[in-house]
Amino acid sequence: MYLHLGQNEIIQDHRIIGIFDLDKCSTSRRTREYLAAAERESVVLDISGELPKSFVVCDHPYHEQIVYLSQLNSSTLKNRVESRKLEF
């Protein structure tokens, strides 16, 4: 199954490690350090097209992890994943 993250970006849902609310998580020092390290390693893809509201951490065949910044709310993405799993 696949998850649409916005801006025509689609990922396989089995690759998702976590879906996080950017506003709530960015207050944590560890989260800010993690995102800064991911940015330095060039594994952050900003697909928001505007102000990002969430970030999705995924495993990737060529990197240990990849981080997508999305304009969609984390609850919207979570609901999309859960509704797909209920269909099957």
C-alpha positions in Angstrom: 0.0 0.0 0.0 1.0 3.6 -0.5 0.7 6.9 1.3 0.3 10.2 -0.5 2.4 12.8 1.4 1.4 15.8 -0.7 2.9 17.5 -3.7 2.7 14.3 -5.8 5.0 12.4 -3.4 3.9 8.8 -2.7 5.8 6.3 -0.5 5.2 2.7 0.4 3.6 2.6 3.8 5.8 -0.3 5.1 8.8 2.1 4.8 7.3 4.5 7.4 9.1 4.6 10.7 7.2 7.5 12.2 4.8 10.4 11.5 5.4 13.5 13.6 3.8 16.9 14.2 6.4 19.5 13.5 5.1 22.1 15.9 4.8 19.7 18.8 8.1 17.9 18.2 10.3 20.8 17.3 10.1 22.1 20.9 12.3 19.1 21.9 16.0 19.6 21.7 16.6 16.0 20.5 14.2 16.4 17.7 15.8 19.7 16.6 19.2 17.9 16.7 17.9 15.0 14.8 16.5 17.2 12.0 19.6 19.3 11.9 21.8 16.1 11.5 19.4 14.8 8.8 19.7 18.2 7.0 23.5 18.0 7.1 23.4 14.5 5.7 21.1 15.7 2.9 18.4 13.2 3.7 15.6 15.8 4.2 13.2 16.3 1.4 10.9 19.4 1.7 7.8 18.5 -0.3 5.6 20.9 1.6 5.7 23.7 -1.1 4.9 26.0 1.8 5.2 25.9 5.6 5.6 22.3 6.7 3.3 20.9 9.3 4.6 17.4 9.8 7.6 15.2 9.0 7.7 11.6 8.1 10.7 9.4 8.8 11.1 6.5 6.4 13.7 3.8 5.8 15.2 4.0 2.3 17.1 1.6 0.1 20.1 4.0 -0.4 20.1 5.7 3.0 19.5 4.6 6.6 16.6 7.0 6.8 15.0 9.8 4.9 12.9 12.6 6.2 10.0 14.1 4.3 8.6 17.5 5.3 4.9 17.7 4.4 2.3 20.4 4.4 -0.3 17.9 5.6 -1.1 17.6 9.3 0.3 14.5 11.0 -3.2 13.4 12.0 -4.3 13.5 8.3 -1.4 11.3 7.3 -2.0 9.0 10.2 -5.7 8.7 9.3 -4.7 7.9 5.7 -2.5 5.1 6.8 -5.0 3.6 9.2 -7.9 3.8 6.7 -5.9 2.0 4.1 -5.1 -0.9 6.5 -8.8 -1.2 7.4 -9.7 -1.6 3.7 -7.8 -4.9 3.5 
